[in-house]
Amino acid sequence: MIVNIPPAVYRESDCDSFTVLGKRMDTLSFHNHPFAASCLGHRWTSNKADLDKSLITKLRPDLYLSNSGEPNNDFIRDWGVSMPEVEEPHYDDDRPWEYAIYRRQFFNGDLSNEAGLRERLGSDESWMGWVATLFTEKAWCLLKPIVRSAEKGNASAIMAISYLTHRLTSSLERITRSNVGEVRKISSGRFFWPVLHTPHSEFKTKQRDSYIANIHVGSKLPVRVDRARWVDDSLSTLTLELISFINYLRTYPKERPTFDPYGDFEDSQCELGVVCWGLPELTKVSAKSHWWPVVREIFLFSYPDPLGVEEFREMVTYEQDDSSHFKSAFLNALRDKLVSLARR
């Protein structure tokens, strides 16, 4: 994360740059780093000594893009997944900021107020919603060691995680029956939604018709999920990651949330993000007219020579092993995929 932006004179001489919609951008115009196809295992590092795999791109000052060999598609699975925001009390509110106080206690191991907070969570005090966030944060903190142990093959840990997952998923389905409107606000922005799967055809049909159909999973995503005309291939995943990268900047809050315990937001939007604020909703028309010029420049800044990336060579069919011909073919395929993924 860039904390202090250097003077323009320094940036023009010492930073690699590109142009988006007539505006100069460089390596410092992003929140953290330029785009990297993590779905293919690509990672940015600022220390060349950290490079343990092949170098893809070097950008000034001191940014290296390499292939880690560890593809990660979590951005699709986790799209829209986040903890609820905790609002800071209004300045003239005489209540102390209890969330911060009790959070400090809980994470220092002091759970002496747990019973009292549990009672208040079930009260009619609507402003007590932060208790649910606090309890969930602490629960996840306690569960992380069990998850890591399960990943290493601990049978008891695996059983514990499966038990808890079953109970929570079953509870979510039951909660939805009487709170479908609230649940739909969340599920409509998700790619995935947790369900209890069964091979029993009758139960599966009933679940689909009475539960899944009512929560409209993915209905408000910038891309079409239901009746999608795309397959789970590398080019689709790469395009989705580019859309996710730009959509994050496009929907970045114009005012920083009053409370940001995870450090998700910086004090202000980055330079590229200001440009992305002007992008309209992704549609098949805007994909060509507005989004593609931005996608193209962001992608080429990180990957100026697509032919040099083995994974890209496997995504499209091309006749000549020539850099310029391949770049043209690849960009055309990327543009067409962007349009096809648009919701309407």
C-alpha positions as CSV (number, residue, x, y, z in Angstrom):
1,M,0.0,0.0,0.0
2,I,1.4,3.4,-1.0
3,V,1.1,5.7,2.0
4,N,2.9,8.8,0.6
5,I,2.6,9.6,-3.1
6,P,5.9,11.0,-4.5
7,P,6.0,14.3,-6.5
8,A,4.8,14.2,-10.1
9,V,8.3,14.9,-11.4
10,Y,9.6,11.8,-9.7
11,R,6.8,9.7,-10.9
12,E,7.1,10.8,-14.5
13,S,10.8,9.8,-14.6
14,D,11.0,6.8,-12.4
15,C,7.6,5.1,-12.7
16,D,6.3,3.0,-15.6
17,S,3.1,4.5,-16.9
18,F,0.1,3.9,-19.0
19,T,-2.9,5.9,-20.2
20,V,-6.6,5.3,-19.4
21,L,-9.2,7.4,-21.0
22,G,-6.7,10.1,-21.7
23,K,-5.3,10.2,-18.1
24,R,-1.8,9.3,-17.1
25,M,-1.5,6.4,-14.7
26,D,1.5,4.6,-13.3
27,T,2.5,1.9,-10.7
28,L,1.4,4.2,-7.9
29,S,-2.1,4.8,-9.3
30,F,-3.5,1.6,-7.7
31,H,-4.6,0.9,-4.1
32,N,-2.0,-1.9,-3.6
33,H,-0.6,-3.1,-6.9
34,P,-1.5,-3.5,-10.6
35,F,-3.6,-6.3,-11.8
36,A,-2.3,-9.8,-11.5
37,A,-4.1,-13.0,-12.6
38,S,-4.1,-14.8,-9.3
39,C,-6.4,-17.4,-10.9
40,L,-3.2,-18.5,-12.7
41,G,-1.0,-18.2,-9.7
42,H,0.5,-14.8,-10.6
43,R,1.7,-12.6,-7.8
44,W,3.3,-9.1,-7.4
45,T,6.3,-8.6,-5.1
46,S,8.5,-5.6,-4.4
47,N,11.6,-7.6,-3.5
48,K,13.4,-9.5,-6.3
49,A,14.9,-11.8,-3.7
50,D,11.4,-13.1,-3.1
51,L,11.1,-14.4,-6.6
52,D,11.1,-18.2,-6.6
53,K,9.4,-18.7,-9.9
54,S,9.7,-17.3,-13.4
55,L,9.5,-13.5,-13.9
56,I,6.6,-12.3,-16.1
57,T,6.9,-8.5,-15.8
58,K,9.0,-5.9,-14.1
59,L,7.6,-2.5,-13.5
60,R,9.4,0.5,-12.0
61,P,9.8,1.2,-9.2
62,D,10.6,-2.3,-7.9
63,L,7.6,-4.3,-8.8
64,Y,8.0,-7.9,-10.0
65,L,5.2,-10.1,-11.4
66,S,5.9,-13.8,-11.2
67,N,4.2,-17.1,-11.5
68,S,3.9,-18.7,-8.0
69,G,2.6,-22.0,-9.5
70,E,-0.4,-21.8,-7.0
71,P,-3.6,-20.8,-8.8
72,N,-6.2,-19.2,-6.6
73,N,-9.9,-18.8,-7.7
74,D,-11.2,-17.7,-4.2
75,F,-12.2,-14.3,-5.6
76,I,-15.1,-16.1,-7.4
77,R,-16.1,-18.2,-4.5
78,D,-15.8,-15.3,-2.0
79,W,-17.4,-12.6,-4.3
80,G,-19.6,-10.5,-2.1
81,V,-18.6,-12.3,1.2
82,S,-17.9,-9.8,4.0
83,M,-18.7,-9.1,7.6
84,P,-21.4,-6.5,8.3
85,E,-20.2,-2.9,8.8
86,V,-20.2,-1.6,12.4
87,E,-21.3,2.0,12.5
88,E,-19.7,4.4,14.9
89,P,-22.2,6.2,17.2
90,H,-23.3,9.6,16.2
91,Y,-21.1,12.4,17.7
92,D,-23.9,13.6,20.0
93,D,-24.7,10.0,21.2
94,D,-23.9,9.7,24.9
95,R,-23.5,5.9,24.6
96,P,-19.8,4.8,24.7
97,W,-18.5,3.0,21.7
98,E,-19.2,-0.4,23.2
99,Y,-18.2,-2.5,20.2
100,A,-14.5,-1.3,20.4
101,I,-14.5,-1.8,24.1
102,Y,-15.9,-5.3,24.1
103,R,-13.9,-6.3,21.0
104,R,-10.7,-5.5,22.8
105,Q,-11.8,-7.5,25.8
106,F,-12.9,-10.5,23.7
107,F,-9.7,-10.7,21.7
108,N,-7.6,-10.4,24.9
109,G,-9.4,-13.5,26.2
110,D,-11.8,-11.8,28.6
111,L,-15.3,-13.2,27.9
112,S,-16.8,-12.2,31.3
113,N,-19.4,-10.0,29.5
114,E,-20.4,-12.7,27.0
115,A,-23.6,-13.7,28.8
116,G,-24.8,-10.1,29.2
117,L,-24.1,-9.3,25.6
118,R,-25.9,-12.5,24.5
119,E,-29.1,-11.3,26.3
120,R,-28.8,-7.8,24.7
121,L,-28.4,-9.4,21.2
122,G,-31.9,-10.9,21.6
123,S,-33.4,-7.6,22.7
124,D,-35.3,-5.0,20.7
125,E,-32.4,-2.6,20.6
126,S,-31.8,-2.4,16.9
127,W,-28.5,-0.6,17.4
128,M,-27.1,-3.7,19.1
129,G,-26.4,-5.4,15.8
130,W,-22.7,-5.0,16.4
131,V,-22.9,-7.8,19.0
132,A,-23.5,-10.4,16.2
133,T,-20.4,-9.1,14.4
134,L,-18.4,-9.3,17.6
135,F,-19.5,-12.8,18.4
136,T,-18.8,-14.0,14.8
137,E,-15.4,-12.4,14.7
138,K,-14.4,-14.1,18.0
139,A,-15.9,-17.5,16.9
140,W,-13.9,-17.4,13.6
141,C,-10.8,-16.5,15.5
142,L,-11.3,-19.6,17.7
143,L,-12.1,-21.8,14.7
144,K,-9.1,-20.9,12.6
145,P,-6.7,-23.4,14.4
146,I,-9.3,-26.2,13.9
147,V,-9.6,-25.4,10.2
148,R,-5.8,-25.5,9.8
149,S,-5.7,-28.8,11.7
150,A,-8.4,-30.2,9.5
151,E,-6.5,-29.2,6.4
152,K,-3.6,-31.3,7.7
153,G,-5.8,-34.3,8.0
154,N,-6.8,-34.3,11.7
155,A,-9.9,-36.6,11.7
156,S,-11.4,-35.0,14.8
157,A,-11.0,-31.5,13.4
158,I,-12.6,-32.6,10.1
159,M,-15.5,-34.0,12.0
160,A,-15.9,-30.8,14.1
161,I,-15.8,-28.6,11.0
162,S,-18.4,-30.7,9.2
163,Y,-20.6,-30.7,12.3
164,L,-20.5,-27.0,12.7
165,T,-21.0,-26.4,8.9
166,H,-24.0,-28.6,8.9
167,R,-25.6,-26.8,11.9
168,L,-25.0,-23.4,10.5
169,T,-26.1,-24.2,7.0
170,S,-29.3,-25.8,8.3
171,S,-29.9,-22.7,10.5
172,L,-29.4,-20.4,7.5
173,E,-32.1,-22.3,5.5
174,R,-34.5,-22.1,8.4
175,I,-33.8,-18.4,8.9
176,T,-34.5,-17.7,5.3
177,R,-38.0,-19.1,5.5
178,S,-39.1,-16.2,7.7
179,N,-36.6,-13.6,6.5
180,V,-36.3,-14.1,2.8
181,G,-36.2,-10.4,2.0
182,E,-33.1,-9.8,4.3
183,V,-31.4,-12.9,3.0
184,R,-32.0,-11.9,-0.6
185,K,-30.2,-8.6,-0.1
186,I,-27.1,-10.7,0.6
187,S,-27.5,-13.7,-1.7
188,S,-28.2,-11.6,-4.7
189,G,-24.6,-10.3,-4.6
190,R,-23.0,-13.7,-4.2
191,F,-21.6,-16.2,-6.8
192,F,-22.0,-19.1,-4.3
193,W,-24.4,-19.8,-1.5
194,P,-24.1,-22.5,1.2
195,V,-26.6,-25.3,1.0
196,L,-27.0,-28.8,2.4
197,H,-26.5,-31.1,-0.6
198,T,-28.2,-34.5,-0.9
199,P,-28.2,-37.0,-3.7
200,H,-31.9,-37.7,-3.0
201,S,-33.7,-36.4,-6.0
202,E,-37.0,-35.5,-4.3
203,F,-35.3,-33.6,-1.4
204,K,-33.0,-31.9,-3.9
205,T,-35.9,-30.7,-6.0
206,K,-37.8,-29.4,-3.0
207,Q,-34.8,-27.5,-1.8
208,R,-34.3,-25.9,-5.2
209,D,-37.9,-24.9,-5.7
210,S,-38.7,-23.7,-2.1
211,Y,-35.3,-22.3,-1.0
212,I,-32.7,-21.6,-3.7
213,A,-35.2,-20.2,-6.2
214,N,-36.5,-17.7,-3.7
215,I,-33.1,-16.1,-2.7
216,H,-32.0,-15.1,-6.3
217,V,-28.3,-16.0,-5.9
218,G,-26.2,-13.8,-8.1
219,S,-29.1,-11.7,-9.5
220,K,-27.3,-8.4,-8.7
221,L,-23.8,-9.4,-9.8
222,P,-22.3,-7.4,-12.7
223,V,-22.1,-10.7,-14.7
224,R,-24.7,-13.3,-15.6
225,V,-24.6,-16.4,-13.4
226,D,-27.9,-18.1,-14.1
227,R,-28.3,-19.3,-17.7
228,A,-24.7,-18.2,-18.2
229,R,-23.3,-18.6,-21.7
230,W,-19.8,-19.3,-20.5
231,V,-17.9,-22.3,-19.2
232,D,-15.4,-22.6,-16.3
233,D,-12.3,-22.2,-18.5
234,S,-9.2,-20.2,-18.0
235,L,-10.2,-17.3,-20.3
236,S,-13.5,-16.9,-18.5
237,T,-11.9,-17.0,-15.1
238,L,-9.2,-14.4,-16.2
239,T,-12.0,-12.1,-17.5
240,L,-14.0,-12.5,-14.3
241,E,-11.0,-11.5,-12.2
242,L,-10.5,-8.4,-14.4
243,I,-14.1,-7.5,-13.9
244,S,-13.8,-8.1,-10.2
245,F,-10.7,-5.9,-10.0
246,I,-12.4,-3.0,-11.8
247,N,-15.7,-3.4,-10.1
248,Y,-14.0,-3.1,-6.7
249,L,-12.6,0.3,-7.8
250,R,-15.9,1.3,-9.4
251,T,-17.9,0.6,-6.3
252,Y,-15.3,1.8,-3.8
253,P,-17.0,4.1,-1.2
254,K,-16.6,7.8,-1.8
255,E,-16.4,8.3,1.9
256,R,-14.4,5.9,4.1
257,P,-16.5,3.8,6.5
258,T,-16.4,5.2,10.0
259,F,-15.1,1.9,11.3
260,D,-12.7,-0.3,9.3
261,P,-11.3,-3.0,11.6
262,Y,-9.8,-5.1,8.8
263,G,-8.2,-2.2,7.0
264,D,-10.2,-2.8,3.8
265,F,-10.4,0.8,2.8
266,E,-7.7,3.5,2.4
267,D,-8.3,7.2,3.3
268,S,-9.2,8.0,-0.3
269,Q,-9.8,6.4,-3.7
270,C,-6.7,5.7,-5.8
271,E,-6.2,7.6,-9.1
272,L,-7.3,4.7,-11.3
273,G,-10.3,4.2,-9.0
274,V,-11.4,7.8,-9.6
275,V,-11.5,7.0,-13.3
276,C,-13.4,3.8,-12.6
277,W,-16.0,5.7,-10.6
278,G,-17.2,7.1,-14.0
279,L,-17.8,3.6,-15.5
280,P,-21.5,2.7,-15.9
281,E,-23.0,-0.7,-14.9
282,L,-21.5,-3.5,-16.9
283,T,-23.8,-4.4,-19.9
284,K,-23.1,-5.9,-23.3
285,V,-23.2,-2.3,-24.7
286,S,-21.1,-0.7,-22.0
287,A,-18.6,-3.6,-22.0
288,K,-17.6,-2.5,-25.5
289,S,-18.0,1.3,-25.2
290,H,-16.7,2.0,-21.7
291,W,-15.3,-1.0,-19.9
292,W,-13.1,-2.5,-22.6
293,P,-10.9,0.6,-23.1
294,V,-10.1,0.4,-19.3
295,V,-9.8,-3.4,-19.1
296,R,-7.4,-3.4,-22.1
297,E,-5.0,-0.8,-20.7
298,I,-5.0,-2.3,-17.2
299,F,-4.3,-5.8,-18.6
300,L,-1.5,-4.7,-20.9
301,F,0.2,-2.7,-18.2
302,S,0.7,-5.9,-16.3
303,Y,1.1,-8.1,-19.4
304,P,2.7,-6.1,-22.2
305,D,3.7,-9.3,-24.0
306,P,0.9,-11.9,-23.6
307,L,2.7,-14.4,-25.9
308,G,5.4,-14.7,-23.2
309,V,2.9,-16.2,-20.8
310,E,2.4,-19.9,-21.3
311,E,-1.1,-19.9,-19.8
312,F,-2.2,-17.2,-22.2
313,R,-0.9,-19.2,-25.2
314,E,-3.2,-22.1,-24.2
315,M,-6.3,-19.9,-24.1
316,V,-6.7,-18.9,-27.7
317,T,-6.1,-20.5,-31.1
318,Y,-3.6,-18.6,-33.3
319,E,-1.8,-19.4,-36.5
320,Q,1.4,-17.5,-36.3
321,D,3.9,-17.6,-33.4
322,D,4.4,-13.9,-33.6
323,S,4.0,-11.5,-30.7
324,S,1.9,-8.8,-32.5
325,H,-0.4,-11.4,-34.1
326,F,-0.9,-13.2,-30.9
327,K,-1.5,-10.0,-28.9
328,S,-4.2,-9.0,-31.3
329,A,-5.9,-12.4,-31.2
330,F,-5.7,-12.6,-27.5
331,L,-7.1,-9.1,-26.9
332,N,-10.0,-9.9,-29.3
333,A,-10.8,-13.0,-27.4
334,L,-10.6,-11.2,-24.1
335,R,-12.9,-8.4,-25.3
336,D,-15.4,-10.9,-26.7
337,K,-15.4,-12.8,-23.4
338,L,-16.0,-9.5,-21.5
339,V,-19.0,-8.8,-23.6
340,S,-20.4,-12.4,-23.3
341,L,-20.1,-12.3,-19.5
342,A,-22.1,-9.1,-19.2
343,R,-25.5,-9.6,-17.6
344,R,-27.6,-8.0,-20.4
